[in-house]
């Protein structure tokens, strides 16, 4: 897992609720485009889920 993936995952866990990519970008300082790319990658790997459209949360919690 890359540093940015770890940062994004940690922020999602800290927030404790599904988040939009723009909110993740704002809280982590990672660019919105990069956040979207990382989210897509992590979703394919099963590390995160999308409980509702355009919102993402860590898998299993």
N, C-alpha and C positions, 0 to 999 in steps of 0.2 A: 504494500500500500504506500502510495506516495505521501509526502508531507501535506500537500494540499488536500488529498483525500482524507487524511487523518483529521485535519483542521475542520473540514466540512462535516464529517461524521461526528466529531466532538461537539460542534455547535448544535447539530440536530439533537443529540442526546441531551445537551444542557438545556435546550429550549423545552424539550419534552412534549412538543406538539408538531404536527406536520407543518413544513415550511415551504414557501415558494422560493425559487432560485434567486429572485431579486432580493429577498429578505436575507437569504444566506450570504449573498455577495456583500450586502451592506454590513452585516455583522462580522464577517471574516476578513473583509478587505480584499478578497479575491474577485477578479473581474467577473461580471455577470455571464459573459460568453464562456469563460473558462469553467465557471460553476456549472453551467448547463452541460458542457462536455463531460465533466467529471461525474455529474449525476447520471447521465446516460450510461456511462461506463460502469458505474457502481450498481446501477439498476440491473444491467445485463449479468453482472457477477453475483447478484442476489444479496448484496450488502445493504441495499435500501429498497423500500417499496413506495408505491404511490397510492395511498389510501383514497384519495380523490384527485380529480383532474388538476394538474399543475401544482400539486402539493406533494412533498416527499418526506419520508421518515425512515429512521434506521429499521432494518429488517428485524423482526422478532421483538419489537418493543417500541 
